[in-house]
């Protein structure tokens, strides 16, 4: 999308309707300081479009028409999906199940002077001075997950980088780990890669899919045909992995 030569102005979000055949797509258009157009379909059916401040409205609608089938498909899928019950808050007590790299582990809380979290077989052991202090157990497990994520994600980024180097990725990008609500990963225009902390719960091959997805964004920032061709080259079965990952709730 070619930006206007006029100075960027602050623009307010607005509701719009795009008619495509017999279907109508209502969407909220939000202008912000960004370089690319982004479309997000939420589980409640809402469509939010984020555009650069100087983006031309006619070009935005042209792009949306090209993505109309994709938008309607996701709206139908969300509508057909059964409404899930709200998650039960964790109690951080012996017997609860926790996931790590795609496997389930049963929590065992034990009293011990040296506080730590470790895996033994199919058990996640939380050693604490006071087994009744659930807040402390939660803090220990949360910290353990983050430490594992820092180690595992860095290892996978280093291991997968050689796939991207011949394609033009000049160096391993800086990595940030965030607790994201709606995305598994992101890549900024300045070359920083961020991965969702919750990825540490899924199998390694799905983590690899997200890592390679974001590494491809270093070369193609949009989800353009050129981007998907890159994915085909570096991970031929990416569609199957994406399907499995999309079935995993964040």
C-alpha positions in Angstrom: 0.0 0.0 0.0 1.5 3.3 -1.1 1.4 6.0 1.7 0.1 9.4 1.0 2.6 12.3 0.8 0.5 14.3 3.3 1.6 14.5 7.0 0.3 11.6 9.2 -2.7 12.6 11.3 -4.3 10.9 14.2 -7.4 9.1 13.0 -10.2 7.7 15.1 -11.5 4.1 14.9 -14.7 3.8 12.7 -17.3 1.2 12.0 -17.6 0.2 8.3 -19.6 -2.4 6.3 -18.2 -4.2 3.3 -20.7 -6.0 1.0 -19.4 -9.0 -0.8 -22.0 -10.8 -2.9 -24.8 -11.7 -0.5 -22.6 -11.4 2.6 -21.9 -8.3 4.7 -18.7 -7.9 6.7 -18.9 -5.3 9.5 -15.5 -4.2 10.7 -13.8 -1.7 12.9 -11.0 0.3 11.2 -8.2 1.5 13.4 -5.4 3.7 12.1 -2.1 3.5 14.0 1.6 3.9 13.5 2.4 0.8 11.6 3.7 -0.1 8.2 1.3 -2.9 7.1 -2.4 -3.7 7.1 -3.6 -6.2 9.7 -6.9 -8.1 9.8 -8.1 -10.0 12.9 -11.2 -12.0 13.4 -12.2 -12.6 17.0 -14.2 -15.5 18.5 -17.2 -13.3 18.9 -17.2 -12.6 15.2 -15.8 -9.1 15.4 -13.5 -8.0 12.6 -10.8 -5.4 13.4 -8.7 -3.9 10.7 -5.5 -2.0 11.6 -4.0 0.2 9.0 -1.1 2.7 8.6 -2.1 6.3 9.4 -1.8 7.4 5.8 -3.4 4.3 4.2 -5.9 5.0 1.4 -9.4 3.8 2.3 -10.2 2.5 -1.2 -7.1 0.4 -1.1 -8.0 -0.9 2.3 -11.4 -2.1 1.0 -9.8 -3.6 -2.1 -7.5 -5.6 0.2 -10.5 -6.6 2.4 -12.4 -7.9 -0.6 -9.5 -10.1 -1.5 -9.6 -11.5 2.1 -13.4 -11.7 2.3 -13.5 -15.5 1.9 -10.9 -15.9 4.6 -12.8 -13.6 7.0 -16.2 -15.2 6.4 -14.7 -18.7 6.8 -13.3 -17.8 10.3 -16.5 -16.1 11.3 -18.5 -19.3 10.4 -15.9 -21.5 12.2 -16.2 -19.4 15.4 -20.0 -19.4 15.2 -20.1 -23.2 14.8 -17.6 -23.9 17.6 -19.2 -25.0 20.9 -19.2 -22.5 23.6 -16.6 -23.6 26.1 -17.0 -23.3 29.9 -14.8 -20.7 31.5 -11.5 -22.2 32.7 -11.4 -23.4 36.3 -8.8 -21.4 38.3 -5.8 -23.4 39.3 -5.4 -24.4 42.9 -1.7 -25.4 42.8 -2.3 -28.5 44.9 -1.1 -32.0 44.5 -2.9 -33.9 41.7 -3.4 -31.0 39.3 -2.2 -31.6 35.7 0.3 -29.3 34.0 1.5 -29.4 30.4 5.1 -29.0 29.2 6.2 -29.5 25.6 3.1 -31.4 24.7 3.1 -33.9 27.6 1.0 -33.9 30.8 2.5 -34.0 34.3 0.8 -34.4 37.6 1.8 -31.9 40.2 3.2 -33.1 43.5 3.8 -30.5 46.2 6.3 -31.6 48.8 7.8 -29.8 51.9 11.5 -29.1 51.5 13.8 -26.4 52.6 15.4 -26.0 49.1 12.6 -24.5 47.0 12.5 -25.6 43.4 10.5 -27.2 40.6 11.6 -30.2 38.6 10.2 -33.0 36.5 10.6 -36.6 37.6 9.1 -39.1 35.2 5.5 -38.0 34.7 5.4 -35.9 37.8 6.0 -32.1 38.2 7.5 -31.7 41.7 7.2 -28.4 43.5 9.4 -28.3 46.6 8.4 -25.5 49.0 9.0 -24.7 52.6 5.3 -24.3 53.2 3.1 -26.6 51.1 0.0 -24.6 52.1 1.4 -21.4 50.6 -0.3 -21.7 47.2 0.8 -18.2 46.1 4.4 -19.3 46.6 3.8 -22.5 44.6 2.3 -20.6 41.8 5.2 -18.2 41.7 7.7 -21.1 41.6 5.9 -22.9 38.8 5.4 -19.7 36.8 9.1 -18.8 37.1 10.0 -22.4 36.2 7.9 -22.2 33.0 9.6 -18.9 32.0 13.1 -20.3 32.6 12.2 -23.4 30.5 10.8 -21.1 27.8 13.9 -18.9 27.7 16.1 -22.0 27.3 14.0 -24.0 24.8 13.0 -21.1 22.6 16.6 -19.9 22.3 17.7 -23.4 21.5 15.1 -23.8 18.7 15.9 -20.4 17.3 19.6 -21.3 17.1 18.8 -24.7 15.6 16.4 -23.4 12.9 18.5 -20.3 11.9 20.6 -22.3 9.4 17.4 -22.9 7.4 17.0 -19.2 7.0 20.6 -18.0 6.5 20.9 -19.1 2.8 17.6 -17.2 2.2 19.0 -13.9 3.4 18.5 -13.8 7.2 21.9 -12.4 8.2 21.9 -13.1 11.9 19.9 -14.7 14.7 17.3 -12.0 15.7 16.8 -10.8 19.3 14.3 -12.9 21.1 11.6 -11.7 23.6 9.2 -13.9 25.5 5.8 -12.4 26.3 2.6 -13.6 27.8 0.3 -12.8 24.8 -3.5 -13.2 24.8 -4.3 -13.8 21.1 -1.0 -14.6 19.2 1.6 -17.3 19.3 4.3 -15.0 18.1 5.2 -11.8 16.4 8.0 -10.1 14.4 8.5 -6.4 14.5 9.6 -4.2 11.5 13.0 -3.7 13.3 13.7 -7.4 13.3 12.8 -8.5 16.9 11.0 -11.8 17.3 8.6 -12.4 20.2 7.2 -15.7 21.2 4.2 -16.4 23.5 5.3 -17.9 26.9 2.4 -20.4 26.6 4.2 -22.1 23.6 6.2 -23.9 26.2 3.1 -26.1 26.8 2.9 -27.4 23.2 5.1 -30.0 21.4 8.5 -29.0 20.0 7.4 -29.4 16.4 4.7 -26.8 16.9 7.2 -24.4 18.5 9.4 -24.9 15.5 6.5 -23.9 13.2 6.0 -20.6 15.1 9.7 -19.9 15.2 10.1 -20.5 11.4 6.9 -18.5 10.8 8.4 -15.5 12.6 11.8 -15.9 10.9 10.2 -15.8 7.5 8.6 -12.5 8.5 12.1 -11.1 8.7 12.2 -11.4 4.9 8.4 -10.9 4.2 6.6 -8.8 6.8 3.2 -9.5 5.4 1.3 -12.7 4.8 1.9 -12.3 1.1 2.2 -15.1 -1.5 6.0 -14.6 -1.3 5.8 -15.3 2.5 3.9 -18.6 2.1 6.4 -19.6 -0.6 9.1 -19.1 2.0 7.2 -21.3 4.4 6.9 -24.0 1.8 10.6 -24.0 1.3 11.7 -24.1 5.0 8.8 -26.2 6.4 6.8 -28.2 3.7 4.3 -29.5 6.3 3.6 -26.1 7.9 -0.2 -26.3 7.1 -0.6 -29.5 9.1 1.4 -28.0 12.0 -0.6 -24.8 11.9 -3.9 -26.8 12.0 -2.8 -28.6 15.1 -1.6 -25.4 16.7 -4.9 -23.6 15.9 -6.7 -26.4 17.8 -4.7 -25.5 20.9 -6.3 -22.8 23.0 -4.1 -19.9 24.1 
